[in-house]
Amino acid sequence: MKNRRKQLFRLSAVVAVVVSIAVTEETLAAFPYRSPLDRRLVSDLLRTPQDKGARAIGLDILLDQPSEPDKDVELRETLRALSSPVVVVSAEMSDGLTELQVAFMASYLDGVRKGIR
């Protein structure tokens, strides 16, 4: 039974690497506003793991309101162009968002490849 258990639970050699990119107070101080987070910065941050061969990217930034139009367009285009799947944080009215925030988020992320397929 012990050998059978070893066969059932033997894992192949897997190297799992998770990298977290944090936005610091020092980074935020370089921008004229804190929220929403500068979309060009987010776009640039997403390209970094993509360029390094990320198999998936998680984005824990709520995209629930517009910011500067040209930067909104840039981030949306980046999200659509990434070949790595992107998991974007989501929230609903039951989480405290308004109907307007939920509608913006749904529209903004429409056509964005999400999740791992």
C-alpha positions in Angstrom: 0.0 0.0 0.0 2.9 2.4 0.8 4.3 2.0 -2.8 0.8 2.5 -4.2 0.4 5.7 -2.2 3.8 6.9 -3.5 2.6 6.3 -7.1 -0.6 8.1 -6.5 0.9 11.1 -4.9 4.2 11.4 -6.7 4.6 14.8 -8.2 6.6 15.5 -11.3 9.3 18.1 -10.9 7.5 21.4 -11.0 9.0 24.8 -10.5 6.3 27.2 -9.4 7.3 30.8 -9.3 4.9 33.6 -8.3 6.1 37.1 -8.6 4.2 40.0 -7.1 4.6 43.5 -8.3 3.6 46.1 -5.7 2.9 49.7 -6.1 4.6 51.5 -3.3 3.9 54.9 -1.6 7.1 56.2 -3.3 5.6 55.2 -6.7 2.3 56.8 -5.9 4.0 60.0 -4.9 5.2 60.5 -8.5 1.6 60.9 -9.7 -0.8 63.8 -9.2 -3.6 61.4 -7.9 -3.7 58.1 -6.2 -7.1 56.7 -7.3 -7.8 55.4 -9.7 -4.3 54.1 -10.1 -2.6 55.6 -13.2 -3.7 53.3 -16.1 -0.5 53.9 -18.1 1.5 52.7 -15.1 -0.7 49.6 -14.8 -0.3 49.0 -18.6 3.5 49.2 -18.2 3.4 46.9 -15.2 1.4 44.3 -17.1 3.8 44.3 -20.0 6.8 43.4 -17.7 5.7 39.9 -16.7 4.3 39.3 -20.2 7.8 40.2 -21.7 9.4 37.8 -19.2 7.2 34.9 -20.3 4.5 34.8 -17.6 2.1 32.0 -18.0 -0.6 34.0 -16.3 -1.1 37.4 -14.8 -3.3 38.4 -11.9 -4.5 42.0 -11.6 -5.7 42.9 -8.2 -6.7 46.5 -9.1 -10.4 47.3 -9.3 -11.2 48.9 -12.7 -14.5 50.3 -11.7 -14.3 54.0 -12.9 -12.8 55.9 -15.8 -9.6 57.9 -15.4 -7.8 59.8 -18.2 -9.3 58.8 -21.5 -6.1 58.2 -23.4 -4.7 56.1 -20.5 -7.9 54.1 -20.2 -7.7 53.3 -23.9 -4.0 52.3 -23.5 -4.7 49.9 -20.6 -7.7 48.3 -22.3 -5.6 47.7 -25.5 -2.8 46.2 -23.4 -5.3 43.9 -21.6 -6.6 42.8 -25.0 -3.2 42.3 -26.5 -1.5 40.3 -23.8 -0.9 36.7 -24.9 -0.8 35.6 -21.2 -4.2 35.0 -19.7 -5.2 37.7 -17.3 -7.3 37.2 -14.2 -8.7 40.6 -13.2 -10.3 41.2 -9.8 -14.0 41.7 -9.9 -16.7 43.0 -7.6 -20.4 43.4 -7.6 -23.1 45.6 -6.0 -23.2 43.1 -3.1 -19.6 44.0 -2.5 -20.5 47.6 -2.1 -20.1 48.9 -5.7 -22.7 51.1 -7.3 -24.6 50.1 -10.3 -22.6 52.6 -12.3 -19.3 51.1 -11.2 -20.4 47.6 -12.1 -21.6 48.7 -15.5 -18.3 50.6 -16.2 -16.3 47.5 -15.2 -18.3 45.2 -17.4 -18.0 47.5 -20.4 -14.3 48.3 -19.8 -13.4 44.6 -19.6 -15.6 43.5 -22.5 -13.5 41.6 -25.0 -10.6 41.2 -22.5 -9.3 37.7 -22.3 -9.8 36.6 -18.8 -8.9 33.5 -16.8 -6.8 30.5 -17.8 -8.2 28.5 -20.7 
